[in-house]
Amino acid sequence: MKRHQVKERHLREYGLLISGSLIIALAFNLFLNPNGIAPGGVSGLSTIIEYKFGIEAAFTQWSLNIPLFIAGVIILGKRFGVKTATGSIILPMFVYLTRNLQPLTHQLLLAAVYGGLSVGIGLGLVFRGKASTGGTDLAAQIIHKFTGISLGVSVLVMDGLVVFTSGIVFGLENAMFALISLFITSKTIDMVQLGLNYSKLAYIISDKQEEISRAILSDLDRGVTILDGVGGYTREKRQVLMVVFQQKETTKLKEIVKLIDPLAFVIVTNTNEVLGEGFKNH
């Protein structure tokens, strides 16, 4: 990769990190923190500490993120890099700079939905920039190294403890809204990273696979990949057609197969991201 391309890539990634961190900070101060919604992580813990002890949320986030980053570098190595350090510092900074903004709502459901949506968009942008905001991500990797517990379980346990604690501090209703927000955040992250343009993947098993293949190539204008398969019961060798196509083409594909071989065995499933000719560029 040429030097100017590397520079452009780094600028783009840092731009995503900064913009994503700003969106997360706005979500924190406009929706979550003023309403006592603590959906896990360091930010959720800072909400609880600010409510109980009056310590500014940004200071708590700095005091947890920076030591976690240092511990991560010492224990797990230097692979976290500058971007993780930047995220660990810049997110609390944005939280501090936007702390005096007036919350947009005091209805818990609206705060949980829009807060979770905004945090998910922000984190999705940060992850697309190949970066991290530190916090529980680093803590989970440290726990994984010493205990062997999977990263997913580690994050789930830590977020669960924060939500449980928020239930004690703010009440069970707030904890339930925190769970809603956490769920929305996870789904929004997937949406930002994978996009909304879902494609379809079909596997077709038929005795008339040659005719079906030609029809798909000519009528649907989609490529066909032929896979070798073996029947589990008969042990006979069979060829399986694999086709990737747009969601709107589902009915047409099924009609093509049905017209040629009504007894064909067809599996159609969703696929989140397809890269290559006729779909999304790499």
C-alpha positions, -999 to 999 in steps of 0.1 A, spaced: 0 0 0 13 34 -10 22 60 16 -6 84 8 -31 55 9 -19 45 43 -22 82 55 -57 84 41 -67 51 58 -53 63 92 -71 97 88 -103 79 81 -100 55 110 -91 83 135 -121 103 121 -144 74 128 -129 70 163 -134 107 171 -169 110 157 -180 77 173 -166 88 207 -185 122 204 -218 104 196 -213 81 226 -206 111 249 -237 129 236 -258 98 242 -244 95 277 -252 131 287 -285 136 267 -302 103 275 -285 78 298 -268 96 327 -295 121 335 -321 94 338 -300 69 359 -297 43 331 -265 24 335 -263 -2 307 -230 -18 317 -194 -9 311 -172 19 325 -198 45 315 -225 28 334 -203 25 365 -195 62 363 -232 70 363 -236 50 395 -206 66 412 -217 101 402 -251 95 417 -238 80 450 -207 101 456 -210 132 433 -178 124 414 -179 137 378 -186 108 354 -157 118 331 -132 116 360 -144 81 369 -140 70 333 -105 84 330 -95 69 364 -107 34 352 -98 35 314 -62 47 317 -51 21 343 -69 -6 324 -51 4 292 -17 4 310 -26 -30 326 -36 -43 292 -3 -33 276 17 -49 305 -3 -81 307 -15 -86 271 12 -69 251 15 -38 230 -10 -48 203 -37 -23 215 -17 6 200 -23 43 199 -59 42 188 -70 24 220 -51 48 241 -67 77 222 -102 62 227 -96 57 264 -88 94 268 -109 111 242 -143 96 251 -142 109 288 -130 142 274 -161 145 252 -182 134 282 -167 162 303 -171 188 275 -208 180 269 -217 175 306 -238 207 309 -261 199 279 -297 196 289 -312 161 286 -336 157 257 -361 136 277 -368 123 312 -390 94 300 -371 63 308 -383 43 278 -373 71 253 -340 76 271 -332 39 270 -341 35 233 -324 66 220 -295 63 243 -289 26 233 -293 35 196 -269 64 198 -243 44 218 -246 16 192 -240 40 163 -210 55 181 -194 21 190 -201 9 155 -182 38 140 -153 33 165 -151 -4 156 -152 4 119 -122 26 126 -105 -5 140 -103 11 175 -117 7 210 -127 30 238 -111 8 263 -130 0 295 -147 -34 298 -132 -47 265 -97 -45 280 -109 -59 314 -126 -88 296 -93 -97 278 -74 -96 311 -99 -118 328 -98 -142 298 -61 -145 300 -60 -154 337 -92 -175 340 -98 -189 305 -134 -176 306 -145 -166 271 -145 -129 261 -182 -129 255 -190 -143 290 -165 -120 306 -181 -89 291 -216 -103 299 -207 -108 336 -192 -74 340 -221 -56 323 -245 -78 343 -228 -67 376 -231 -30 366 -268 -34 357 -274 -53 389 -257 -26 409 -277 1 391 -309 -18 401 -299 -15 438 -290 22 434 -316 35 410 -343 8 414 -353 -23 394 -373 -3 368 -341 16 358 -322 -17 356 -348 -31 333 -345 -1 310 -307 -4 311 -311 -40 298 -333 -26 270 -307 0 261 -279 -27 262 -298 -49 238 -305 -20 214 -268 -10 215 -257 -45 205 -281 -47 176 -272 -12 164 -235 -20 164 -243 -49 140 -263 -26 118 -236 0 116 -209 -26 109 -228 -48 85 -253 -24 70 -291 -29 63 -287 -43 28 -292 -80 36 -286 -105 9 -298 -141 5 -279 -173 2 -295 -204 -13 -284 -240 -15 -302 -261 -42 -301 -299 -44 -317 -313 -76 -314 -340 -102 -317 -312 -128 -289 -290 -115 -275 -283 -149 -309 -268 -161 -314 -249 -129 -278 -235 -131 -283 -223 -167 -316 -207 -158 -302 -188 -128 -272 -176 -149 -295 -164 -178 -328 -153 -161 -315 -141 -127 -281 -130 -139 -264 -144 -108 -234 -166 -105 -237 -202 -94 -211 -222 -75 -212 -260 -77 -203 -278 -45 -196 -315 -41 -218 -332 -15 -225 -367 -3 -259 -379 9 -258 -388 46 -281 -418 42 -275 -430 6 -238 -421 6 -244 -411 -30 -224 -381 -44 -246 -351 -52 -238 -317 -65 -252 -287 -46 -257 -253 -62 -249 -223 -41 -263 -189 -52 -260 -155 -36 -287 -129 -46 -306 -98 -35 -335 -101 -11 -359 -88 -38 -349 -117 -61 -361 -144 -37 -394 -150 -54 -379 -151 -88 -353 -177 -78 -379 -200 -62 -401 -197 -93 -371 -207 -115 -364 -238 -94 -400 -248 -91 -406 -245 -128 -376 -268 -136 -378 -292 -107 -408 -290 -82 -391 -317 -61 -358 -298 -56 -345 -294 -21 -339 -256 -15 -324 -239 15 -327 -201 16 -310 -181 44 -300 -145 52 -264 -134 48 -253 -101 64 -225 -90 41 -214 -101 6 -183 -86 -9 -175 -89 -46 -189 -83 -81 -226 -75 -81 -226 -67 -44 -205 -45 -21 -170 -35 -30 -141 -47 -8 
